[in-house]
Amino acid sequence: MRRYRWWVGGALVSVMLLIGAFLVVGNNPAPAPGPPVGVPRVLVSLGDSTISGESAGDYETGTDGQDGNWCHRSTNATIHHTELVGIDDTVNLACSGAPSAQVGLGEATQYTESSQARRLGALARQKRVVAVLVSVGANDDPGFGRVLDACVQAWFDRGKPGCAETAGKDWPGKVDAMVPKVLAAVNDIRTVMTDAGYQPTDYQLVLQSYAAPISPDALESLRNLNGCPFRTDDLRWVRESAVPLLTEGIRRVARESGVRFLDLSRAGLGREACSRDDAAQEWFSRLSVRWTDLQDDDRATHALQESFHPNAAGHTAFGRCLGEFLATADRAAACLPGETGDLHAATSIGP
């Protein structure tokens, strides 16, 4: 009798273990099979105005104010100029003004558009994503665009302190507050790629910093409404303090997340807005007004939106530097001008 009881008890335990194992396996989704094969190989960009192509013109249909969409995705944007061999297509998902929450998996919308990361996840199932370029953070706590607006307003009213004084004291803290938000967006991008079947080694993820659009070297003759209405102290603060601190914040995210980092903070040296007599030789737009938009109530508030952003020539230069960087295995690089003035990925620059 004892043997019978032992045998029955042992059988019950075995059955329970099998049921438990079945439930564990049944409740876990099957792992994704991997990146799609036999489909176009693509590069993708996510982020805000500095990468969407704001000011570069030739905006994609539907992103130049139609139905409230002002994302200003340009066919001249950085992602379209890498000149990499073996790439079938380039896709720009960035949107002007986008905060980290809209780039990641947050519920935020930007100019009618929802999460960029979700759209990346859908794309990654249809095409073979080779690399993802991300530029985000300036529209979070720092509010870089609003700060530049404040700099221009200070030029009009000399009786008030400039933006270097009003924004400078809080700038380090705002950059610190930005860092975890950008980190969350980067992690969201990784999540959607993992869900689409990609391992981290299946694609490159590059976090790009911001270039200084103005500098204290701006020509005196252009420090007005014809070009760059900024005070000298404010010009110096933007290039020598604001952009470097913003860059270090983005660099911290790259280090913590382990993604690749491309430093653009000095990419525009000598090519900033109002640095040349000929605007065609500059890589950033000056104070830009779309006069026809001022005549339309629905567009008037966006008439100055293109001001102080990389122009088509700037995006071309940045794109080629990006392509050079993607072709290496280096974890970090800085886009710096070479002897001919063209940008190159200086991989000797530490992460």
C-alpha positions as CSV (number, residue, x, y, z in Angstrom):
1,M,0.0,0.0,0.0
2,R,2.8,2.4,0.8
3,R,4.4,1.8,-2.6
4,Y,1.1,2.5,-4.3
5,R,0.7,5.8,-2.4
6,W,4.3,6.8,-3.3
7,W,3.7,6.0,-7.0
8,V,0.4,7.9,-7.1
9,G,2.0,10.9,-5.3
10,G,5.0,10.9,-7.6
11,A,2.7,10.8,-10.7
12,L,0.7,13.7,-9.4
13,V,3.8,15.8,-8.8
14,S,5.0,15.0,-12.4
15,V,1.7,16.0,-13.9
16,M,1.6,19.2,-12.0
17,L,5.2,20.1,-13.1
18,L,4.3,19.4,-16.7
19,I,1.2,21.6,-16.5
20,G,3.2,24.4,-14.9
21,A,5.8,24.1,-17.7
22,F,3.1,24.2,-20.3
23,L,1.6,27.3,-18.8
24,V,4.9,29.1,-18.6
25,V,5.7,28.4,-22.2
26,G,2.2,29.1,-23.3
27,N,2.1,32.6,-21.6
28,N,5.4,33.7,-23.3
29,P,5.1,35.0,-26.9
30,A,7.3,33.2,-29.4
31,P,10.5,35.2,-30.1
32,A,10.5,37.3,-33.2
33,P,12.1,35.4,-36.2
34,G,14.6,38.1,-36.9
35,P,14.9,41.1,-39.3
36,P,13.0,40.6,-42.6
37,V,15.0,39.2,-45.6
38,G,14.6,39.9,-49.3
39,V,13.4,43.4,-48.6
40,P,14.9,46.9,-49.2
41,R,17.7,47.9,-46.9
42,V,17.0,51.3,-45.4
43,L,18.4,54.1,-43.2
44,V,16.0,55.8,-40.9
45,S,16.1,59.2,-39.0
46,L,14.0,60.1,-36.0
47,G,14.0,63.4,-34.0
48,D,13.2,67.1,-34.3
49,S,13.8,70.0,-36.6
50,T,17.6,69.8,-36.8
51,I,17.2,66.4,-38.5
52,S,13.7,66.6,-40.1
53,G,15.1,69.2,-42.6
54,E,13.5,72.4,-41.2
55,S,14.8,75.2,-43.5
56,A,16.2,72.8,-46.1
57,G,13.1,73.2,-48.4
58,D,11.4,70.7,-50.7
59,Y,9.2,69.4,-47.9
60,E,7.5,66.1,-48.2
61,T,3.8,66.4,-49.2
62,G,1.6,66.9,-46.2
63,T,4.3,68.3,-43.8
64,D,4.2,72.0,-44.8
65,G,1.2,73.0,-42.8
66,Q,-1.4,70.8,-44.5
67,D,-4.1,69.9,-41.9
68,G,-1.9,71.3,-39.1
69,N,1.2,69.2,-39.9
70,W,4.3,71.4,-39.8
71,C,6.8,68.6,-39.4
72,H,8.8,70.1,-42.4
73,R,10.4,66.8,-43.5
74,S,12.7,67.8,-46.3
75,T,13.9,65.6,-49.2
76,N,17.2,67.4,-48.6
77,A,17.5,66.2,-45.0
78,T,20.7,64.6,-43.6
79,I,19.5,61.0,-43.8
80,H,19.3,61.3,-47.6
81,H,22.9,62.3,-48.1
82,T,25.1,59.6,-46.5
83,E,26.2,58.2,-49.9
84,L,26.5,54.7,-48.3
85,V,26.7,51.8,-50.7
86,G,24.2,49.0,-50.4
87,I,21.3,51.1,-49.1
88,D,18.1,50.9,-51.1
89,D,16.1,53.7,-49.4
90,T,16.2,56.4,-46.7
91,V,13.2,57.2,-44.5
92,N,12.8,60.4,-42.5
93,L,10.3,60.1,-39.6
94,A,11.5,63.2,-37.8
95,C,9.2,66.1,-37.0
96,S,10.1,69.8,-36.4
97,G,9.6,70.7,-32.7
98,A,9.4,67.1,-31.5
99,P,10.1,66.4,-27.8
100,S,11.6,63.1,-26.6
101,A,8.1,61.8,-25.6
102,Q,7.0,61.9,-29.2
103,V,10.2,60.4,-30.6
104,G,9.8,57.6,-28.1
105,L,6.7,55.6,-27.1
106,G,5.0,58.4,-25.2
107,E,1.5,59.6,-25.9
108,A,2.7,63.1,-27.0
109,T,1.8,64.2,-30.5
110,Q,3.7,66.8,-32.6
111,Y,1.9,68.6,-35.3
112,T,-0.8,65.9,-35.5
113,E,1.8,63.0,-35.6
114,S,2.1,60.4,-32.9
115,S,5.1,58.3,-31.7
116,Q,8.0,58.1,-34.2
117,A,9.2,55.0,-32.5
118,R,6.0,53.1,-33.2
119,R,6.3,54.0,-36.9
120,L,9.9,52.8,-36.8
121,G,8.7,49.5,-35.4
122,A,6.2,49.0,-38.1
123,L,8.8,49.9,-40.8
124,A,11.3,47.5,-39.3
125,R,9.0,44.6,-40.0
126,Q,8.5,45.6,-43.6
127,K,12.1,46.6,-44.5
128,R,15.5,45.8,-43.3
129,V,16.6,48.7,-41.1
130,V,20.4,49.0,-41.3
131,A,20.8,52.1,-39.1
132,V,18.7,54.6,-37.1
133,L,19.9,58.2,-36.6
134,V,18.4,60.1,-33.7
135,S,18.6,63.8,-32.8
136,V,16.4,64.8,-29.9
137,G,16.4,66.7,-26.6
138,A,16.5,70.4,-27.6
139,N,12.8,70.7,-27.4
140,D,12.6,69.2,-23.9
141,D,13.5,71.2,-20.8
142,P,16.2,73.4,-22.6
143,G,13.7,74.7,-25.2
144,F,16.5,75.8,-27.5
145,G,14.2,77.3,-30.1
146,R,12.4,79.4,-27.5
147,V,15.8,80.5,-26.1
148,L,16.9,81.7,-29.6
149,D,13.6,83.6,-29.8
150,A,14.4,85.3,-26.5
151,C,17.8,86.2,-27.8
152,V,16.2,88.0,-30.8
153,Q,13.7,89.8,-28.6
154,A,16.6,91.0,-26.4
155,W,18.2,92.6,-29.4
156,F,15.1,94.7,-29.9
157,D,15.0,95.9,-26.2
158,R,18.5,96.9,-25.1
159,G,17.1,97.9,-21.7
160,K,16.6,94.3,-20.7
161,P,19.2,91.6,-20.0
162,G,20.2,89.4,-22.9
163,C,19.4,85.7,-23.2
164,A,22.9,84.7,-22.0
165,E,22.0,86.2,-18.7
166,T,18.3,85.2,-18.5
167,A,18.7,81.7,-19.8
168,G,22.3,81.0,-18.9
169,K,21.8,80.5,-15.2
170,D,19.2,77.8,-15.6
171,W,20.7,76.1,-18.7
172,P,22.9,73.4,-16.9
173,G,19.9,72.3,-14.8
174,K,17.6,72.1,-17.8
175,V,20.1,70.0,-19.7
176,D,20.3,67.7,-16.7
177,A,16.5,67.4,-16.7
178,M,16.6,66.6,-20.4
179,V,19.0,63.6,-20.1
180,P,16.6,61.0,-18.6
181,K,13.9,61.9,-21.2
182,V,16.3,61.4,-24.1
183,L,17.5,58.2,-22.5
184,A,13.9,57.0,-22.3
185,A,13.4,57.7,-26.0
186,V,16.5,55.8,-27.0
187,N,15.4,52.8,-24.9
188,D,12.0,53.0,-26.5
189,I,13.6,52.8,-30.0
190,R,15.6,49.7,-28.9
191,T,12.4,48.2,-27.6
192,V,10.5,48.5,-30.9
193,M,13.5,47.2,-32.8
194,T,13.7,44.2,-30.4
195,D,10.0,43.6,-30.8
196,A,10.5,43.6,-34.6
197,G,13.0,40.8,-34.3
198,Y,16.2,42.7,-34.3
199,Q,19.2,42.0,-32.1
200,P,21.4,45.0,-31.1
201,T,24.0,43.8,-33.6
202,D,21.5,43.7,-36.5
203,Y,21.5,47.5,-36.8
204,Q,23.4,50.6,-35.8
205,L,21.8,53.2,-33.5
206,V,23.4,56.6,-33.6
207,L,22.6,59.6,-31.4
208,Q,23.6,62.9,-32.9
209,S,24.2,66.2,-31.1
210,Y,23.4,69.7,-32.2
211,A,25.4,72.2,-34.2
212,A,25.7,75.8,-33.2
213,P,23.7,77.8,-35.8
214,I,25.1,81.2,-34.8
215,S,28.5,82.5,-33.4
216,P,30.2,85.7,-32.2
217,D,32.0,85.7,-35.6
218,A,28.8,86.9,-37.3
219,L,29.5,89.9,-39.5
220,E,28.7,93.2,-37.9
221,S,26.8,94.3,-41.1
222,L,24.4,91.4,-40.6
223,R,23.6,91.7,-36.9
224,N,20.2,93.1,-37.7
225,L,16.9,92.1,-39.2
226,N,18.6,91.4,-42.5
227,G,20.4,88.4,-41.0
228,C,21.1,87.8,-37.3
229,P,19.6,90.2,-34.8
230,F,21.6,89.1,-31.8
231,R,23.8,90.8,-29.2
232,T,27.5,89.8,-29.2
233,D,27.3,88.4,-25.6
234,D,24.4,86.2,-26.6
235,L,26.1,85.0,-29.8
236,R,29.1,84.0,-27.7
237,W,27.0,82.2,-25.1
238,V,25.1,80.2,-27.7
239,R,28.3,78.8,-29.3
240,E,30.6,78.6,-26.3
241,S,28.3,77.6,-23.5
242,A,24.7,76.6,-24.6
243,V,25.6,74.2,-27.4
244,P,28.6,72.6,-25.7
245,L,26.5,71.9,-22.5
246,L,23.7,70.5,-24.6
247,T,26.2,68.3,-26.4
248,E,27.6,67.0,-23.1
249,G,24.0,66.1,-22.1
250,I,23.5,64.1,-25.3
251,R,26.9,62.5,-24.9
252,R,25.9,61.3,-21.4
253,V,22.9,59.6,-22.9
254,A,25.1,57.8,-25.5
255,R,27.5,56.6,-22.8
256,E,24.7,55.4,-20.5
257,S,22.8,53.7,-23.2
258,G,25.8,52.3,-25.1
259,V,24.7,53.7,-28.5
260,R,27.1,55.4,-31.0
261,F,27.6,59.1,-30.7
262,L,28.1,61.7,-33.4
263,D,29.2,65.2,-32.2
264,L,28.0,68.0,-34.5
265,S,28.7,70.8,-32.0
266,R,31.6,72.2,-34.1
267,A,30.4,71.0,-37.5
268,G,29.3,74.5,-38.6
269,L,32.4,76.5,-37.5
270,G,32.9,79.3,-40.0
271,R,29.6,78.3,-41.8
272,E,27.1,79.6,-39.2
273,A,24.3,82.0,-40.2
274,C,25.7,85.5,-41.0
275,S,29.3,84.2,-41.1
276,R,29.8,85.0,-44.8
277,D,28.8,87.9,-47.1
278,D,27.3,85.3,-49.4
279,A,24.5,83.3,-47.6
280,A,24.9,80.5,-50.1
281,Q,28.2,79.7,-48.5
282,E,26.6,79.3,-45.1
283,W,25.2,76.0,-43.7
284,F,22.4,77.6,-41.6
285,S,19.5,79.9,-42.4
286,R,19.5,83.4,-41.2
287,L,16.4,85.1,-39.8
288,S,13.9,83.8,-42.4
289,V,10.4,85.1,-43.0
290,R,8.0,83.3,-45.4
291,W,6.1,86.5,-46.4
292,T,3.3,84.8,-48.1
293,D,2.5,82.8,-44.9
294,L,2.0,86.1,-43.1
295,Q,-1.0,86.7,-45.3
296,D,-2.7,83.5,-44.2
297,D,-4.1,83.3,-40.7
298,D,-3.6,79.6,-40.5
299,R,0.1,79.9,-41.5
300,A,1.2,83.2,-40.1
301,T,2.4,81.8,-36.7
302,H,4.8,79.6,-38.6
303,A,6.2,82.2,-40.9
304,L,9.6,82.4,-39.0
305,Q,9.8,78.6,-38.3
306,E,12.7,78.1,-40.6
307,S,15.0,80.6,-38.9
308,F,18.5,79.4,-37.7
309,H,18.3,75.8,-38.8
310,P,20.7,73.8,-41.0
311,N,19.9,74.6,-44.7
312,A,20.1,72.2,-47.6
313,A,23.9,72.7,-47.9
314,G,24.3,72.0,-44.2
315,H,22.3,68.8,-44.4
316,T,24.4,67.6,-47.3
317,A,27.6,68.2,-45.4
318,F,26.3,66.6,-42.2
319,G,24.9,63.6,-44.2
320,R,28.2,62.8,-45.8
321,C,29.9,63.0,-42.4
322,L,27.3,60.6,-41.0
323,G,27.9,58.2,-43.9
324,E,31.6,58.3,-43.2
325,F,30.9,57.5,-39.5
326,L,28.5,54.7,-40.2
327,A,31.2,53.0,-42.4
328,T,33.4,52.7,-39.3
329,A,33.2,50.6,-36.2
330,D,34.1,53.6,-33.9
331,R,31.8,54.2,-31.0
332,A,32.0,58.0,-31.3
333,A,33.2,60.7,-33.6
334,A,33.0,64.4,-34.2
335,C,32.2,66.1,-37.6
336,L,35.0,68.5,-38.2
337,P,36.2,70.3,-41.3
338,G,39.2,68.9,-43.1
339,E,41.8,70.8,-45.2
340,T,39.3,71.4,-48.0
341,G,36.6,72.5,-45.6
342,D,34.6,69.4,-46.1
343,L,33.4,67.6,-42.9
344,H,34.9,64.3,-41.8
345,A,34.2,62.0,-39.0
346,A,37.1,62.6,-36.6
347,T,37.1,59.3,-34.7
348,S,40.0,60.2,-32.5
349,I,37.5,62.3,-30.5
350,G,36.7,60.4,-27.4
351,P,33.2,59.2,-26.4
